[in-house]
């Protein structure tokens, strides 16, 4: 891939780690970014690194929220798509958590928490995008 020039990309879990690295790489390829995560200060750091790669400040939109909370997920989706006038070209469903254990020693609460951040938002965001682009 050599260019994402002008493409609007929503990246979840962009506060740190793989999500931040994807944002920085996409910035270097000219993408307009909508970044989300739970930590505003960390998102700001990612934004600054993206600006250092050549994006203008207004080409990196931040929306803080917990995607395991439906109201936050809907708000983040609406804010990100509204900021770019309904345009969304790329969705990177990156947000996730790691829990340790096996079926023998993991509680159902831990299982639910893991699935509610690692799987449910992936489905729900993709569903919302499908509704908008249909």
TILUM-811304 format. One record per residue (C-alpha): x, y, z; residue number from 1. Coordinates in steps of 0.25 Angstrom, whole numbers. Layout:
% residues N
<rec <X; Y; Z>; NUM>
...
***
This chain:
% residues 134
<rec <0; 0; 0>; 1>
<rec <6; 13; -4>; 2>
<rec <-5; 23; -1>; 3>
<rec <-18; 26; 7>; 4>
<rec <-18; 40; 2>; 5>
<rec <-31; 46; 6>; 6>
<rec <-37; 33; 11>; 7>
<rec <-45; 35; 24>; 8>
<rec <-41; 24; 34>; 9>
<rec <-47; 21; 48>; 10>
<rec <-37; 13; 57>; 11>
<rec <-42; 7; 70>; 12>
<rec <-32; 5; 81>; 13>
<rec <-23; 16; 76>; 14>
<rec <-18; 21; 89>; 15>
<rec <-6; 12; 89>; 16>
<rec <0; -1; 84>; 17>
<rec <-4; -7; 71>; 18>
<rec <-15; 4; 69>; 19>
<rec <-6; 15; 71>; 20>
<rec <4; 9; 61>; 21>
<rec <-7; 7; 51>; 22>
<rec <-11; 22; 52>; 23>
<rec <3; 27; 51>; 24>
<rec <5; 18; 38>; 25>
<rec <-8; 22; 32>; 26>
<rec <-4; 37; 35>; 27>
<rec <9; 35; 27>; 28>
<rec <0; 30; 16>; 29>
<rec <-8; 42; 16>; 30>
<rec <-21; 37; 22>; 31>
<rec <-31; 46; 30>; 32>
<rec <-32; 40; 43>; 33>
<rec <-43; 38; 53>; 34>
<rec <-37; 31; 66>; 35>
<rec <-44; 26; 78>; 36>
<rec <-40; 20; 91>; 37>
<rec <-42; 21; 106>; 38>
<rec <-30; 30; 109>; 39>
<rec <-31; 44; 104>; 40>
<rec <-16; 47; 108>; 41>
<rec <-11; 35; 101>; 42>
<rec <-20; 39; 89>; 43>
<rec <-14; 53; 89>; 44>
<rec <0; 47; 88>; 45>
<rec <-4; 38; 76>; 46>
<rec <-10; 50; 69>; 47>
<rec <3; 58; 71>; 48>
<rec <11; 46; 65>; 49>
<rec <1; 46; 53>; 50>
<rec <3; 61; 51>; 51>
<rec <18; 59; 52>; 52>
<rec <16; 50; 40>; 53>
<rec <10; 61; 32>; 54>
<rec <-5; 62; 35>; 55>
<rec <-11; 75; 39>; 56>
<rec <-17; 76; 53>; 57>
<rec <-31; 76; 46>; 58>
<rec <-29; 63; 39>; 59>
<rec <-28; 55; 52>; 60>
<rec <-41; 55; 60>; 61>
<rec <-42; 49; 74>; 62>
<rec <-54; 43; 81>; 63>
<rec <-52; 37; 95>; 64>
<rec <-61; 25; 99>; 65>
<rec <-62; 11; 104>; 66>
<rec <-67; 3; 92>; 67>
<rec <-73; -8; 102>; 68>
<rec <-83; 3; 106>; 69>
<rec <-94; 4; 95>; 70>
<rec <-97; 19; 97>; 71>
<rec <-82; 22; 96>; 72>
<rec <-80; 13; 83>; 73>
<rec <-92; 20; 76>; 74>
<rec <-87; 34; 81>; 75>
<rec <-73; 31; 76>; 76>
<rec <-78; 26; 63>; 77>
<rec <-87; 38; 61>; 78>
<rec <-76; 48; 65>; 79>
<rec <-66; 42; 55>; 80>
<rec <-75; 41; 43>; 81>
<rec <-81; 54; 46>; 82>
<rec <-67; 61; 47>; 83>
<rec <-64; 56; 33>; 84>
<rec <-78; 59; 27>; 85>
<rec <-83; 45; 27>; 86>
<rec <-71; 39; 20>; 87>
<rec <-64; 27; 25>; 88>
<rec <-55; 19; 16>; 89>
<rec <-47; 9; 25>; 90>
<rec <-51; 3; 39>; 91>
<rec <-40; -3; 47>; 92>
<rec <-46; -11; 58>; 93>
<rec <-34; -11; 67>; 94>
<rec <-39; -9; 81>; 95>
<rec <-37; -21; 90>; 96>
<rec <-33; -26; 104>; 97>
<rec <-25; -38; 108>; 98>
<rec <-30; -47; 119>; 99>
<rec <-22; -59; 124>; 100>
<rec <-29; -72; 128>; 101>
<rec <-35; -85; 123>; 102>
<rec <-49; -90; 122>; 103>
<rec <-46; -96; 136>; 104>
<rec <-42; -84; 143>; 105>
<rec <-49; -72; 136>; 106>
<rec <-61; -66; 142>; 107>
<rec <-73; -63; 133>; 108>
<rec <-72; -49; 137>; 109>
<rec <-58; -48; 131>; 110>
<rec <-62; -56; 119>; 111>
<rec <-74; -46; 117>; 112>
<rec <-64; -34; 119>; 113>
<rec <-55; -39; 109>; 114>
<rec <-65; -42; 98>; 115>
<rec <-72; -29; 101>; 116>
<rec <-59; -21; 97>; 117>
<rec <-53; -31; 87>; 118>
<rec <-64; -36; 79>; 119>
<rec <-77; -28; 81>; 120>
<rec <-72; -14; 77>; 121>
<rec <-66; -21; 64>; 122>
<rec <-80; -26; 60>; 123>
<rec <-87; -13; 65>; 124>
<rec <-78; -3; 58>; 125>
<rec <-78; -11; 45>; 126>
<rec <-93; -12; 46>; 127>
<rec <-95; 3; 48>; 128>
<rec <-86; 6; 36>; 129>
<rec <-94; -4; 27>; 130>
<rec <-107; 4; 31>; 131>
<rec <-101; 17; 27>; 132>
<rec <-95; 12; 14>; 133>
<rec <-107; 4; 10>; 134>
***
